[in-house]
Amino acid sequence: MAIQRQLTNERMSQVVAHNGTVYLSGQVGDDMNAGVEQQTRETLANIEHLLDLAGTDKSQILSVTIYLKDIDADFAGMNSVWDQWLPKGVAPARATVEAKLCEPEILVELSVIAALP
């Protein structure tokens, strides 16, 4: 099976699909002045859009890595949005880490791997 890349520039592709698996680049929200809950909502909306573009959906997510700027301050707020967004019974493998992100205003970034149905 050929590797398929979507929304590609000279540095990266937003979506890469190969052998029944979809890989999304790290996703962030749109409003960098918002709090962690709003940034998480926007990030998850971006993920849903990219999964749809790839031909899959959030019920097919296999693994998520969540990067938080301040895990002590933002873990609960991010989780409150995550718990509402994720359908029951399809929880992926997940890791959450504190990280220095590429812009100081970014509070949360998610990296997703999903299966194609």
N, C-alpha and C positions, 0 to 999 in steps of 0.2 A: 504494500500500500504506500502510495506517495505521501510525503509530508505536505500538509496544506497549511498555508499561513494567511492570516487575514489582518488587516489594519497594520500593515508593515511600513516601517521607515528604515533609515540607515542603521539604527541601533537595535531595534527590537520589533517583534510582532506582538500585538495585543492578544491574538489567539493563534495557537498552533495545535493542529490535530494530526494524530498519527496512530495507526493500528487500534482504532476504537477508543482512543483516549484524547481528551482535550486539555490543554494547558493554557491557563490565562496568565498574562503578566501581572505583576503586582498592581492592584487597583486601589485608588484613593477617591475620596469624595470631590465635589466640585467647589464647595464653599469652604475655603481654608480659614475663614473667620468664625466658623460654626464650632460648637462644642462636639465632644466625641460621639454623642448620640446621633446628631444630625450628620456628621461626617460618616458614621457607620451606615446610616440609612442610605445616603447617597452612594456610598461604595457598594453596598449590596444591590442597589438598583443598577449600577454600572455592570456588576457581575451578571445579573439576570439578563441584561441586554446582550452581553457578549456570549453567554451560554446559548441564548436563543439564536443568535447569529451563527453559532457553531452547530446548531441542530440538536441541542440538548437542553436540560433545565436543572434547577437546583436540587431536585430529587435524585439526580445522578452524580452529585458531588461525592468524590472519593476521599479527598484530603484538602485541608485548608491550613495554611500557616497565617497567623494573625500577628502583625507587628504593631505594638503600641508604643507611643513616645514615652508614656509614663504609666507603667502597668499598675502601680499602686493607686493612682488617681482615676484611671480610665477603664479598668477591667470590668467593674460592675456595670457601668453605663453602656459599654460596648456589648456586654452579654445581655442586657435587657432588650436591646434592639435585635441582636442575633436570635435570641430565644423566640421572639415574636415572628421573625422572618422564616426560620427553618421549619418545614413541615415535621410533624411528629413521625417518629419511626425511621428517619433517614439521616440521622446524625453521622457525619463523616469522621474519619480520623482527623484530629485537630491538634495543633500546637500553637500556643500563644507565648510570645516573647516580647521583652522590652528591647527597643532598638532606636538608634539615632537615625531618623528618616531623612530623606533627601532635602526636605524643606522644613524649617522650624515650625511652620504652622500646621503641618500634617500631624494629626494625632493618631491615625489608624491607617494601616495598609493591609490588604488581604491578597494572598496568592492562592489560586484554586487549581485543582486537578479534578476533572470530571470524566465520566464515561459517556460515550455515545450510546443512545438506546438501540 
